[in-house]
Amino acid sequence: MAALREMVEEVLARTVRPIVARDGGEVSVASVDETGGAVVLLYRGRCAGCPAIGLTHERIVRPAIEGSIPGIGAVTYTLDLGA
C-alpha cells in the first residue's frame, strides 16, 4: 500500500491543484501523520489571501481527499502569508 503522503499528493495533483490553480492559488502537503492519518495542507498564492479559502477547503478539498483515501484522519490547513 502506498504511503499516506503519496496518496494525498495524488489526489491533490489529480483533483485539487487544477481547481485552485485557475484562481492563482497553490496547495501542497505541509505534514502527514502516517499513523493517525491527519493531514495538514499549505495554501499559497491567491489562496492564502482569499476570504473564501475556508469554504473551498471544507466543500471541495477536504471531501476530495476524504472520499479518495479510506481511513483518512483530520484534513486541516494553514496559509503561507509570505512572512
C-alpha positions as CSV (number, residue, x, y, z in Angstrom):
1,M,0.0,0.0,0.0
2,A,1.3,3.5,-0.9
3,A,2.2,5.8,1.9
4,L,-0.4,8.2,3.0
5,R,1.5,11.2,1.8
6,E,1.8,9.7,-1.7
7,M,-1.9,9.1,-1.8
8,V,-2.7,12.7,-0.7
9,E,-0.3,14.0,-3.3
10,E,-2.0,12.0,-6.0
11,V,-5.5,13.4,-5.0
12,L,-4.1,16.9,-5.0
13,A,-2.5,16.5,-8.4
14,R,-5.5,14.9,-10.0
15,T,-8.3,16.8,-8.4
16,V,-7.5,19.8,-6.3
17,R,-4.5,21.6,-7.9
18,P,-6.2,22.2,-11.2
19,I,-9.1,23.9,-9.4
20,V,-7.1,26.2,-7.2
21,A,-4.6,27.0,-10.0
22,R,-7.4,28.5,-12.0
23,D,-7.6,31.3,-9.4
24,G,-3.9,31.7,-9.0
25,G,-3.6,29.5,-5.9
26,E,-1.4,26.6,-4.9
27,V,-1.8,23.8,-2.4
28,S,0.8,21.4,-1.0
29,V,1.2,18.9,1.8
30,A,2.6,20.6,4.9
31,S,2.6,17.5,7.0
32,V,1.2,14.0,7.3
33,D,0.8,11.8,10.4
34,E,1.2,8.4,8.8
35,T,0.0,6.7,12.0
36,G,-3.1,8.7,12.8
37,G,-4.0,9.8,9.3
38,A,-4.0,13.5,10.0
39,V,-3.1,15.8,7.1
40,V,-2.2,19.5,7.1
41,L,-2.3,21.3,3.8
42,L,-0.5,24.5,3.0
43,Y,-2.2,27.1,0.7
44,R,-0.2,29.7,-1.1
45,G,-0.6,32.3,-3.7
46,R,-4.0,33.8,-4.1
47,C,-5.5,31.1,-1.9
48,A,-3.6,32.4,1.1
49,G,-5.3,35.8,0.9
50,C,-8.7,34.6,-0.2
51,P,-11.6,35.1,2.2
52,A,-13.3,32.0,0.8
53,I,-10.4,29.6,1.4
54,G,-12.2,28.0,4.4
55,L,-15.2,27.3,2.3
56,T,-13.1,26.0,-0.6
57,H,-11.3,23.7,1.9
58,E,-14.4,22.4,3.5
59,R,-16.5,21.9,0.4
60,I,-14.0,20.9,-2.2
61,V,-10.6,20.0,-0.9
62,R,-11.3,18.0,2.3
63,P,-14.1,16.0,0.7
64,A,-11.9,15.1,-2.3
65,I,-9.2,13.7,0.0
66,E,-11.5,12.0,2.4
67,G,-13.6,10.5,-0.4
68,S,-10.5,9.1,-2.1
69,I,-8.5,7.8,0.8
70,P,-10.1,5.3,3.2
71,G,-9.4,5.9,6.9
72,I,-8.1,9.4,6.5
73,G,-8.0,11.4,9.7
74,A,-8.4,15.1,10.0
75,V,-7.6,17.3,7.0
76,T,-6.7,20.8,8.1
77,Y,-4.8,23.7,6.6
78,T,-2.5,26.6,7.1
79,L,-1.8,29.6,5.0
80,D,1.5,30.8,3.6
81,L,1.2,34.6,4.1
82,G,4.7,35.3,2.8
83,A,6.1,36.0,6.3
